[in-house]
Amino acid sequence: MKKTLWSALAVSTLFALFGCNNRSETQVLQPTQNEELKPMQQSWRGVLPCADCEGIETSLFLQKDGTWVMNQRYQGAKEPSSFATYGTWARTAEKLVLTDTSGEKTYFRAKGEGMEMLDREGNPIESQLNYTLAPVKAALPATPMPMRGMYFYMADAAIFTDCSTGKKVSVANNAQLERDYAVARGNDSKPVLLTVDGHFTLEPNPDSGELVKTLVADKDAKFAAGKDCNSK
């Protein structure tokens, strides 16, 4: 039940974002008198306008690996009222460009310590309504998201390579998933295509203790033997 506010998407480390040369947009915009892009919080939250609900509580996270996660809760709407999406980010001279797994883009720009959502063309929205997310400290959302990627398990460790972003993430321990993978791969020790509803979290690396991005498989996990990300 994705309502029409074309999605206020998710975020985590603008310092990494605006310090990297991730320029996938073909046109680099010239600087204007808008707020300068600068180091910010890793996550933002706010209530954005909604045409047929009380408001859309939106949490946005940017991550150092060039990905983002967004959670939206439609206030006053029937359940399920929360949805999450993810994808990759890029930047122009003054805008943050979020591209989701279906290729749809959403634009933001720095506004003080906050993040202001722009229109579909990346221009400011002329409105008295609030389109700004404020910085917060928050954990990644646990709302399941449909994912598709290559799953590989070896030596008590599982890796998921996302088909959309191309990023590799660790997979949280899941005995059923490991058993299903063993059946799907047969005698071949190779990755198998996995579709699953899951979410990302941060878990400590068993060796270094450093928090690393990890996929948690929530439901509807299905392996497709003999297929890969290019398969229909």
HELIX and SHEET records of a PDB file:
HELIX    1   1 LEU A   14  GLY A   19  1                                   6    
HELIX    2   2 ALA A  175  ARG A  185  1                                  11    
SHEET    1   A 9 SER A  43  LEU A  48  0                                        
SHEET    2   A 9 GLY A  55  LEU A  62 -1                                        
SHEET    3   A 9 THR A  67  GLN A  75 -1                                        
SHEET    4   A 9 SER A  82  ARG A  91 -1                                        
SHEET    5   A 9 LEU A  96  ASP A 100 -1                                        
SHEET    6   A 9 LYS A 105  LYS A 111 -1                                        
SHEET    7   A 9 GLY A 114  MET A 117 -1                                        
SHEET    8   A 9 THR A 132  VAL A 136 -1                                        
SHEET    9   A 9 SER A  43  LEU A  48 -1                                        
SHEET    1   B 6 MET A 145  MET A 154  0                                        
SHEET    2   B 6 ALA A 157  ASP A 162 -1                                        
SHEET    3   B 6 LYS A 168  VAL A 171 -1                                        
SHEET    4   B 6 LEU A 211  ALA A 224  1                                        
SHEET    5   B 6 VAL A 192  PRO A 204 -1                                        
SHEET    6   B 6 MET A 145  MET A 154 -1                                        
END                                                                             
